[in-house]
């Protein structure tokens, strides 16, 4: 059974909803200390109200796209405030369906900012030996099945998700000597606020029906834990056989 202790501190981005919320709550339930980051203070507080050990759930209100270049300094500030980190789960992200004819550079940059540039610079900060425990510290980044199996209208979204997987593999190779592991998880659609109104229409695609947040969160937790201490540089597809 996977378990943590309160001295093991994890950053979870996008912690106010969806996969980020599910991951933050499960880490907390299993005994870890969590620093949950999101833009929406009201939803973050609602998430904390659900957690098993509120004293081990710390909230940080921040838009990760506002000052991407200085995210490494932000991670250092968090370390100074809470202590060295055992892991980072990057679950923040946005999606958009836009035909090529209306793809706009400004909107495309907005998608890449949160789905690609922000996780790279958060990992850069986490990778600083002064900010992580060095004891097989683990990073998990949420990508998407869209980075592998693209669909119409996903030029920007699929591009950002494929790019982060490629970069995570490079970073994982670089950081292996520092005892930092990096893996990605690429789920198909699961029931989250981001997929509301769409997911039920696609139920027939999945042999076991639509997935829940917990179906993905459990994989994230495994990759953050020492049960996966020999696993790095991988991209796990969770799609119930959709591929």
C-alpha positions as CSV (number, residue, x, y, z in Angstrom):
1,X,0.0,0.0,0.0
2,X,1.2,3.5,-0.8
3,X,1.6,5.9,2.1
4,X,3.4,9.1,2.8
5,X,4.3,11.1,5.9
6,X,3.8,14.8,6.6
7,X,7.5,15.5,6.1
8,X,7.1,14.5,2.5
9,X,5.9,17.7,0.8
10,X,4.4,17.8,-2.7
11,X,3.5,20.7,-5.0
12,X,0.3,20.2,-6.9
13,X,-0.7,22.7,-9.6
14,X,-4.2,23.1,-10.8
15,X,-5.3,21.9,-7.4
16,X,-8.7,23.7,-7.4
17,X,-10.4,21.3,-9.8
18,X,-10.2,18.1,-11.9
19,X,-7.1,16.0,-11.9
20,X,-5.2,18.5,-9.7
21,X,-7.9,18.5,-7.0
22,X,-8.1,14.7,-7.1
23,X,-4.3,14.4,-6.8
24,X,-4.0,16.9,-4.0
25,X,-6.8,15.2,-2.0
26,X,-5.4,11.7,-2.4
27,X,-1.9,12.8,-1.5
28,X,-3.3,14.4,1.6
29,X,-5.4,11.4,2.5
30,X,-2.3,9.2,2.2
31,X,-0.4,11.3,4.7
32,X,1.6,13.8,2.7
33,X,1.9,17.5,3.1
34,X,0.5,19.3,0.0
35,X,1.1,22.8,-1.4
36,X,-1.9,23.3,-3.7
37,X,-1.5,26.0,-6.3
38,X,-4.3,27.5,-8.4
39,X,-5.8,30.8,-9.6
40,X,-9.2,30.5,-8.0
41,X,-9.1,31.1,-4.2
42,X,-12.8,30.1,-3.7
43,X,-12.3,26.8,-5.4
44,X,-9.0,26.1,-3.6
45,X,-10.7,26.7,-0.3
46,X,-13.5,24.4,-1.3
47,X,-10.9,21.7,-2.1
48,X,-9.3,22.1,1.2
49,X,-12.7,21.8,3.0
50,X,-12.9,18.2,1.5
51,X,-9.4,17.0,2.6
52,X,-8.8,14.6,5.4
53,X,-5.9,16.4,7.1
54,X,-6.5,20.2,6.6
55,X,-3.4,21.0,8.7
56,X,-1.3,19.4,6.0
57,X,-2.9,21.2,3.1
58,X,-1.4,24.6,2.2
59,X,-2.9,26.8,-0.4
60,X,-1.2,29.2,-2.8
61,X,-3.1,31.6,-5.1
62,X,-1.1,32.1,-8.3
63,X,-1.6,32.4,-12.1
64,X,1.4,30.4,-13.3
65,X,1.4,32.2,-16.6
66,X,1.8,35.7,-15.2
67,X,5.6,35.5,-14.7
68,X,6.8,32.3,-16.3
69,X,10.5,33.2,-16.5
70,X,10.6,33.7,-12.7
71,X,8.8,30.4,-11.8
72,X,12.1,28.9,-10.6
73,X,12.4,31.7,-8.1
74,X,8.8,31.1,-7.1
75,X,9.6,27.4,-6.3
76,X,12.5,28.6,-4.2
77,X,10.2,30.9,-2.3
78,X,7.8,28.0,-1.6
79,X,10.7,25.9,-0.5
80,X,11.8,28.6,2.0
81,X,8.2,28.7,3.3
82,X,7.4,25.0,3.5
83,X,10.6,23.0,3.2
84,X,12.3,20.9,0.5
85,X,9.9,19.1,-1.9
86,X,9.6,15.4,-2.5
87,X,7.5,15.8,-5.6
88,X,5.7,18.0,-8.1
89,X,2.5,17.1,-9.9
90,X,1.8,19.6,-12.7
91,X,-1.9,19.2,-13.4
92,X,-2.7,22.8,-14.5
93,X,-3.8,23.1,-18.1
94,X,-6.3,24.4,-20.6
95,X,-7.8,23.1,-23.8
96,X,-9.3,24.6,-26.9
97,X,-10.9,23.3,-30.1
98,X,-10.2,25.7,-33.0
99,X,-10.1,24.9,-36.7
100,X,-6.9,25.8,-38.5
101,X,-8.6,28.7,-40.3
102,X,-9.1,30.5,-37.0
103,X,-5.9,29.6,-35.2
104,X,-4.6,32.8,-33.6
105,X,-1.0,33.3,-32.5
106,X,-2.0,35.1,-29.3
107,X,-4.4,32.3,-28.3
108,X,-1.9,29.6,-29.3
109,X,0.7,31.3,-27.0
110,X,-1.8,31.3,-24.2
111,X,-2.3,27.5,-24.5
112,X,1.5,26.9,-24.7
113,X,2.1,29.2,-21.7
114,X,0.1,27.0,-19.3
115,X,0.5,23.6,-21.0
116,X,4.2,23.8,-21.9
117,X,6.3,26.8,-20.8
118,X,5.0,26.9,-17.2
119,X,5.6,23.2,-16.4
120,X,9.1,23.5,-17.9
121,X,10.0,26.4,-15.7
122,X,8.4,24.9,-12.6
123,X,10.5,21.8,-13.2
124,X,13.5,24.0,-13.6
125,X,12.9,25.4,-10.2
126,X,12.1,22.0,-8.6
127,X,15.3,20.5,-10.1
128,X,17.5,22.9,-8.2
129,X,19.1,20.7,-5.6
130,X,18.4,23.3,-2.9
131,X,14.7,22.9,-3.5
132,X,14.1,19.1,-3.6
133,X,15.0,16.3,-1.2
134,X,17.2,14.5,-3.7
135,X,15.9,11.2,-2.5
136,X,14.5,10.1,-5.9
137,X,12.3,13.1,-5.9
138,X,9.6,12.8,-8.5
139,X,7.9,15.0,-11.1
140,X,4.6,14.0,-12.8
141,X,3.3,16.1,-15.6
142,X,-0.2,15.7,-17.1
143,X,-0.1,15.6,-20.8
144,X,-3.0,14.2,-22.9
145,X,-3.9,11.4,-25.4
146,X,-4.3,14.3,-27.8
147,X,-0.5,14.6,-27.9
148,X,-0.4,11.2,-29.5
149,X,-3.8,10.7,-31.2
150,X,-4.8,14.1,-32.5
151,X,-8.2,15.2,-33.7
152,X,-9.6,18.0,-35.8
153,X,-9.3,21.5,-34.2
154,X,-6.5,20.5,-31.8
155,X,-3.6,22.1,-33.5
156,X,-2.6,24.2,-30.5
157,X,-3.7,21.8,-27.8
158,X,-2.2,18.7,-29.2
159,X,1.0,20.5,-30.1
160,X,1.5,21.8,-26.5
161,X,0.8,18.3,-25.0
162,X,3.2,16.5,-27.4
163,X,5.9,19.1,-26.8
164,X,5.8,18.7,-23.0
165,X,6.2,15.0,-23.2
166,X,9.2,15.4,-25.5
167,X,10.8,17.9,-23.2
168,X,10.1,15.9,-20.0
169,X,12.0,13.0,-21.5
170,X,15.0,15.3,-22.1
171,X,14.8,16.8,-18.6
172,X,14.5,13.3,-17.1
173,X,17.7,12.2,-18.8
174,X,19.5,15.3,-17.6
175,X,18.3,15.0,-14.0
176,X,18.9,11.3,-13.5
177,X,22.2,12.0,-11.8
178,X,20.5,14.3,-9.4
179,X,18.0,11.5,-8.3
180,X,15.1,13.4,-9.8
181,X,12.6,11.3,-11.8
182,X,10.2,12.8,-14.4
183,X,7.3,11.0,-16.0
184,X,4.2,12.0,-17.9
185,X,0.6,10.8,-17.7
186,X,-1.5,11.1,-20.9
187,X,-5.2,10.4,-20.1
188,X,-8.1,10.5,-22.5
189,X,-11.1,12.4,-21.4
190,X,-12.3,11.7,-17.9
191,X,-15.1,13.3,-15.9
192,X,-13.8,16.7,-14.9
193,X,-15.2,20.3,-15.2
194,X,-13.0,20.8,-18.3
195,X,-14.9,18.0,-20.1
196,X,-18.4,18.7,-18.9
197,X,-21.0,18.3,-21.6
198,X,-18.7,16.3,-23.8
199,X,-17.6,13.2,-21.9
200,X,-20.9,11.4,-21.9
201,X,-21.2,11.7,-25.6
202,X,-17.9,9.8,-26.0
203,X,-18.8,7.0,-23.5
204,X,-19.1,4.4,-26.3
205,X,-15.4,4.9,-27.1
206,X,-14.3,3.3,-23.9
207,X,-14.8,-0.5,-23.2
208,X,-15.4,0.2,-19.5
209,X,-17.2,3.6,-19.9
210,X,-15.9,7.1,-19.1
211,X,-13.1,7.4,-16.6
212,X,-13.1,9.2,-13.3
213,X,-10.5,11.5,-11.8
214,X,-9.5,8.8,-9.5
215,X,-8.5,6.5,-12.4
216,X,-5.8,9.0,-13.3
217,X,-4.9,10.3,-9.8
218,X,-4.0,6.8,-8.7
219,X,-1.4,6.6,-11.4
220,X,0.0,10.0,-10.5
221,X,0.3,9.0,-6.9
222,X,2.1,5.8,-7.8
223,X,4.6,7.7,-9.9
224,X,5.2,10.2,-7.1
225,X,5.7,7.4,-4.6
226,X,8.8,5.3,-3.9
227,X,7.0,2.3,-5.3
228,X,8.0,3.7,-8.7
229,X,11.6,4.4,-7.8
230,X,13.0,2.7,-10.9
231,X,10.7,4.5,-13.3
232,X,11.6,7.7,-15.2
233,X,11.4,9.2,-18.6
234,X,8.0,7.5,-19.4
235,X,4.7,8.6,-20.7
236,X,1.8,6.5,-19.4
237,X,-1.3,6.4,-21.5
238,X,-4.5,6.0,-19.5
239,X,-7.4,5.7,-22.0
240,X,-9.3,2.4,-21.3
241,X,-8.1,1.0,-24.7
242,X,-9.2,4.1,-26.7
243,X,-5.9,4.0,-28.6
